[in-house]
Each structure stands twice: as structure tokens, then as C-alpha cells.
Amino acid sequence: MALLLGDTVPNFTQESTDGSIDLYDFLGNSWGILFSHPADFTPVCTTELGAVAVLKDQFDKRNTKVIGLSVDELSSHIGWVKDIEETQNVKLNFPILADADQKVANLYSMIQTADNKMTVRSVFIIDPAKKLRLTLTYPASTGRNFAEILRVLDSLQLTDGFKVATPANWRDGDDVVVLPAVSNEDADRLFPKGYEVVRPYLRMTPQPDK
């Protein structure tokens, strides 16, 4: 069955470009992003892995570890890493799972194509409690927007700490929504910067951790 938001993600042990990885041990108390690629030595995947490597400082700032995956062999991954580093002018700084037996791909329903081989561009955000917090699925022809993935991480981490939600097109530092379940009396206490009552169900307040 497909994983649902809030489910505990299944653990696994699989070989990678950084050696054998046990997911739970690897993540520890960090957030995690697991993202799959259709195949090694393909153009869009090469640009994606390079883009993620460039963002290492941004993921570190958010206490987040990243793991890539494709169903090619480890020897193929090792050769591909050289191409990624040479063409994208970056040092790869996260592991790529060699999921040749499709163990992880099947656990996480990453294979959705008729030939039952190629993984789609899946993204899973996992919190420190190993709960699934976000899934995204892109077609093979469309590279992922990692700025959006960072934006979602910011939203998840903010809303875990405060009784707020983030509105459409929100970015870190923008005003946020007071949860409808919070009374005005509680909102007065929880949001000392104040809040604007646009409608009884729509109250905006400055981002509380800024």
C-alpha cells in the first residue's frame, strides 16, 4: 500500500555510494529527504543531483540529510558521480542508494511506469520521528524545484513549533495564518506581535520566530 502522510516510513538497509546505509541510523534525529531518479547517466537527473549538492549548507541549516536513489548498480553510480561532479562543477556530498533489487523503490512505491523498472521522480520528506510529512511525484521529463522543497521544509519546521499555518506562496519571513482552533484570547497570548483579523476564520500574524 502507498505511504500516507503521517505514516511511519519503513526502514531499510541498502548499499550506496557512501557504503551500506540503514535509513533510521543515517537520519538519527535529523529530518530527511529521500528522492528517486529514473536512471543513471541521464541529463535531468544529473542536473538535479548537482543542484542538491550546491544546497548542502541550506539543508544543514535545516537539520536535514538527503539521500538519492536509482535502481542502477553501485558501479554505475560511481561512474555517474564523476560525470555529475565534472559537468555540474560541484563535489557530490550525499549518498545515492544503489537499489538494483528495487527493494527501496517497492517499499516507497517509486515505480509507476509500465515497464516496472524505472523509478519516477519521487520526493519524501521525513521528520525526526520517522513520520512521512510530504510526498511529491514528478514525471521523468520535469526536473524538481528544490527551492520549493526548501520552502516546504521551512513551513513544516515552523508549523511544528507554533500554532500557525503558512498561506499560499509563503516564504520564510512572510506573515502566517493563526490556526482557526486558536481562540482570540489564546492568540493574544501566543502572538505578542499582534494579529490582523481579516475574517473571523482568517487571522494573519508576523512569523513568530523572526
Residue pairs with C-beta under 8 A, 6 or more apart in sequence:
2 109
3 9
3 10
3 108
3 109
3 124
3 132
3 135
4 132
5 132
5 133
5 134
5 135
6 131
6 132
7 131
7 132
8 129
8 130
8 131
8 132
9 23
9 108
9 124
9 126
9 130
9 131
9 132
10 107
10 108
11 22
11 23
11 24
11 130
12 22
12 23
12 103
12 104
12 107
13 20
13 21
13 22
13 23
14 20
14 21
14 97
14 98
14 99
14 103
14 104
15 21
15 74
15 97
15 98
16 67
16 74
16 77
16 95
16 96
16 97
16 98
17 74
17 77
17 78
17 81
17 92
17 95
17 96
17 98
18 94
18 95
19 95
21 67
21 95
21 97
23 32
23 34
23 67
24 130
26 32
26 65
26 67
26 95
27 65
27 126
27 128
27 130
29 63
29 128
30 63
30 64
30 65
30 128
31 62
31 63
31 64
31 65
31 125
31 126
31 127
31 128
31 153
31 157
32 64
32 65
32 66
32 67
32 124
32 125
32 126
33 59
33 64
33 65
33 66
33 67
33 123
33 124
33 125
33 126
33 149
34 67
34 69
34 108
34 122
34 123
34 124
34 126
35 48
35 52
35 66
35 67
35 68
35 69
35 121
35 122
35 123
35 124
35 144
36 68
36 69
36 70
36 105
36 108
36 110
36 119
36 120
36 121
36 122
37 45
37 48
37 49
37 68
37 69
37 70
37 119
37 121
38 45
38 70
38 118
38 119
38 120
38 121
38 140
39 45
39 70
39 71
39 72
39 118
40 70
40 72
40 76
40 77
40 79
40 80
41 76
41 79
41 80
41 83
44 140
44 141
44 142
44 143
45 70
46 80
46 83
46 84
46 87
46 88
47 88
47 143
48 121
48 143
48 144
48 146
49 68
49 84
49 88
49 92
49 96
50 84
50 87
50 88
50 89
50 90
51 88
51 146
52 59
52 66
52 68
52 94
52 146
53 84
53 88
53 90
53 91
53 92
53 93
53 94
54 88
54 90
55 146
55 150
56 93
56 94
58 150
59 65
59 66
59 150
62 150
62 153
62 154
62 157
63 128
64 153
65 94
66 94
67 94
67 95
67 96
67 97
68 94
68 95
68 96
68 97
69 96
69 97
69 99
69 104
69 105
69 110
69 119
70 77
70 96
70 97
70 98
70 99
70 119
71 99
71 100
71 102
71 105
71 111
71 117
71 118
71 119
72 80
72 98
72 100
73 98
73 100
74 98
74 100
76 98
77 96
77 98
80 96
81 92
81 96
84 90
84 92
85 91
85 92
97 104
99 105
99 119
102 111
102 117
104 110
105 111
105 119
108 122
108 124
109 122
110 119
110 120
110 122
111 117
111 118
111 119
111 120
112 120
112 137
113 120
118 140
120 137
120 138
120 139
120 140
121 137
121 138
121 139
121 140
121 142
121 143
121 144
122 135
122 136
122 137
122 138
123 134
123 135
123 136
123 137
123 138
123 144
123 149
124 132
124 134
124 135
125 132
125 133
125 134
125 135
125 149
125 152
125 153
125 156
126 132
126 133
127 133
127 156
127 160
133 156
134 152
134 156
136 144
136 149
138 144
151 170
151 171
151 172
154 171
154 172
155 166
155 170
158 164
158 166
158 172
158 176
158 207
158 209
159 165
159 166
161 209
162 176
162 190
162 208
162 209
163 178
163 179
163 181
163 182
163 186
163 190
164 176
164 177
164 178
164 179
164 205
164 207
164 208
165 176
165 177
165 179
166 174
166 176
166 177
167 174
167 175
167 176
167 177
167 204
170 176
172 207
173 207
173 210
174 207
175 204
175 205
175 206
175 207
176 204
176 205
176 206
176 207
176 208
177 202
177 203
177 204
177 205
178 187
178 191
178 195
178 203
178 204
178 205
180 201
182 190
184 197
187 195
187 203
187 205
190 208
191 205
191 206
191 208
193 205
193 206
193 208
194 205
194 206
195 203
195 204
195 205
196 203
196 204
196 205
197 203
198 204
